[in-house]
Amino acid sequence: VPTRWNSDLACLSSHIFFQPVIKQLTGNSINKLQQFQLSERQWELAHEVEEVLLLFQAFTKLFSTEEVPLIVDALPELECIQQSLVSVKQDTGAADVIHVAGQAALVLEKYSIFTNDCDVYLIAIVMCPDRKLKWFKNNGCRPSETRDIKTAVIDCWKKKYVPDGEGEEIEPETPQVFKHS
């Protein structure tokens, strides 16, 4: 079943917004809606689930625009969602249903920008004027990982774009296989 995160969020947010009215409607025996009345714990869970669904809002809006999003916009957003879901999954005070939602972080790992399959993801972020290597430093990369990314970008540049005999002043070593932990 395809999931529409923002539709689920809009529905849940509306339900929470109208909580006093919903409680009044479902609590009155004349309306015969008591079977739909939520307990206080269910209302608490609704608020917790809403917080998790909010993590997906910006990302799904990015892909819902008429224009195709740039890789440098999508990948950092995906990484942010992944980090947030890992935190949700590890939150010992959260309900089981919230931990299950956080488990989605494991699915996102296969889309992680920190992959050996294609350096273009790393290069796109490094070449973006408002991100550069600083983005990696600010988002949990160790200094050695950031150096490896820089080296990979310079090596790619030299290999593809620098004419023979130029660029000798740049002497990066080819990094070992880059793995983000």
C-alpha positions in Angstrom: 0.0 0.0 0.0 1.6 3.3 -1.0 1.9 5.7 1.9 1.1 9.4 1.5 3.0 10.8 4.4 1.7 14.4 4.1 -1.9 13.2 3.7 -1.6 11.1 6.8 0.0 14.1 8.6 -2.8 16.5 7.5 -5.5 14.1 8.7 -3.8 13.5 12.0 -3.0 17.2 12.5 -6.6 18.1 11.9 -7.8 15.5 14.3 -5.5 16.9 16.9 -6.5 20.5 16.2 -10.1 19.6 16.7 -9.5 17.4 19.8 -11.8 19.4 22.0 -14.7 19.1 19.5 -14.0 15.5 18.8 -14.0 14.6 22.5 -17.3 16.4 22.8 -18.8 14.6 19.9 -17.6 11.2 20.8 -18.2 11.6 24.5 -21.9 12.5 24.2 -24.1 9.3 24.3 -26.8 11.0 22.1 -24.4 10.9 19.1 -23.7 7.2 19.6 -20.0 7.7 18.8 -18.5 6.5 22.1 -16.8 3.5 20.3 -14.7 6.1 18.4 -13.6 8.0 21.5 -9.8 8.0 22.0 -8.3 7.4 25.4 -5.8 10.0 26.8 -3.0 7.6 25.9 -4.2 7.4 22.3 -4.3 11.2 22.1 -0.7 11.2 23.4 0.3 8.7 20.8 -1.4 10.8 18.1 0.9 13.7 19.1 4.0 11.5 19.0 3.1 10.1 15.6 2.4 13.6 14.3 6.0 14.6 15.3 7.4 11.6 13.4 5.3 12.4 10.3 6.5 16.0 10.4 10.0 14.7 9.6 8.8 13.8 6.1 6.9 17.0 5.3 9.7 19.1 3.8 11.1 16.2 1.8 7.7 15.2 0.3 7.0 18.9 -0.5 10.4 19.1 -2.3 9.4 16.3 -4.6 5.8 17.6 -5.0 6.9 20.7 -6.8 6.5 21.3 -10.6 10.3 21.6 -10.9 12.6 18.7 -10.5 14.5 19.0 -7.3 18.3 19.2 -7.5 20.3 16.4 -6.0 22.0 18.8 -3.7 18.6 19.7 -2.2 17.2 16.2 -2.0 20.2 14.3 -0.6 20.9 16.5 2.5 17.2 16.4 3.3 17.2 12.6 3.0 20.2 12.5 5.3 18.5 14.8 7.8 15.4 12.5 7.8 17.6 9.5 8.3 19.4 11.0 11.3 16.1 12.1 12.9 14.5 8.6 12.4 17.6 7.0 14.0 17.0 9.3 17.0 13.4 8.4 17.1 14.2 4.7 17.0 16.7 5.1 19.9 14.4 7.1 22.1 13.9 4.9 25.1 10.9 7.0 26.3 8.9 6.6 23.1 6.0 4.2 22.6 6.6 1.0 20.6 4.6 2.4 17.7 7.1 5.3 17.5 10.0 2.9 17.5 8.5 1.1 14.6 8.2 4.4 12.7 11.8 5.0 13.5 12.7 1.7 12.0 12.1 3.3 8.6 15.6 4.7 9.0 16.9 1.4 8.1 15.1 1.6 4.7 16.5 5.0 4.1 20.1 3.7 4.6 20.0 2.2 1.1 19.5 5.7 -0.3 22.2 7.2 1.8 24.4 9.7 0.1 27.4 8.1 1.8 27.7 5.3 -0.7 30.6 3.9 -2.7 28.4 3.3 -5.7 28.6 6.8 -7.1 30.8 9.8 -6.2 28.5 12.2 -8.0 26.4 12.6 -4.9 29.4 13.7 -2.8 30.7 15.9 -5.7 27.3 17.6 -6.1 27.1 18.6 -2.5 30.8 19.8 -2.4 30.3 21.9 -5.6 27.1 23.5 -4.3 28.0 27.1 -3.3 25.9 27.1 -0.1 27.0 23.6 1.1 30.6 22.6 0.1 32.7 20.5 2.5 31.2 22.4 5.4 27.9 20.5 5.0 29.7 17.2 5.7 31.5 18.7 8.7 28.2 20.0 10.1 26.4 16.8 9.6 28.5 14.3 11.5 31.3 13.4 9.2 34.6 12.7 10.9 37.5 14.9 9.8 39.1 11.9 8.1 35.9 11.3 6.1 35.7 14.9 5.1 39.3 14.8 3.9 38.5 11.6 1.9 35.6 13.4 0.3 37.8 16.4 -0.6 40.4 14.1 -2.1 37.8 12.2 -4.1 36.4 15.4 -5.6 39.9 16.8 -6.5 40.9 13.4 -8.0 37.7 13.4 -10.1 38.3 17.0 -11.2 41.9 16.2 -12.2 40.9 13.1 -14.0 38.0 14.6 -16.0 38.7 18.3 -16.4 42.3 19.4 -15.8 44.3 19.3 -19.0 47.5 17.2 -18.9 50.4 19.0 -17.3 48.2 21.4 -15.3 47.2 21.1 -11.7 50.3 19.4 -10.3 50.2 21.6 -7.3 47.2 19.6 -6.1 48.5 16.3 -4.9 45.7 14.4 -3.1 46.1 10.8 -2.3 43.3 8.5 -3.6 41.2 7.7 -0.5 40.5 4.3 0.7 36.9 3.1 0.3 34.7 5.7 2.0 32.3 4.4 4.6 30.0 6.5 6.8 29.3 5.1 10.2 
